[in-house]
Amino acid sequence: MTPEPAVPPAITEALRGDGFDVSGFTARPLSSVDSAAAIRVVGIGVDLSSTVERGNAPLETWQGIPAASEGYAASRDAMRVRIEALLKAIEAAPR
């Protein structure tokens, strides 16, 4: 799976408004180096189940996240809820 080459300008501006500068960000496919130390791999709206680069980390696919290009605030808020729940689950998991 090949990611989009750049963050769209409208999303870049919306993220800047939230305090994130992604102007120099370049997306790249998930690699084994990226996932080597991962404790979880999350695909947002994409099925990564056949991705071998995920290593041994558990895989989640998050469906139902609104497209940021169609409604940045709704997308951000939906991801925030999922991220907070994921962090709580990771914190509660036995080590």
Secondary structure as GFF3:
##gff-version 3
##sequence-region A 1 95
A	DSSP	alpha_helix	9	17	.	.	.	ID=ss1
A	DSSP	alpha_helix	32	35	.	.	.	ID=ss2
A	DSSP	beta_strand	41	44	.	.	.	ID=ss3
A	DSSP	three_ten_helix	52	54	.	.	.	ID=ss4
A	DSSP	beta_strand	59	62	.	.	.	ID=ss5
A	DSSP	alpha_helix	72	92	.	.	.	ID=ss6
###
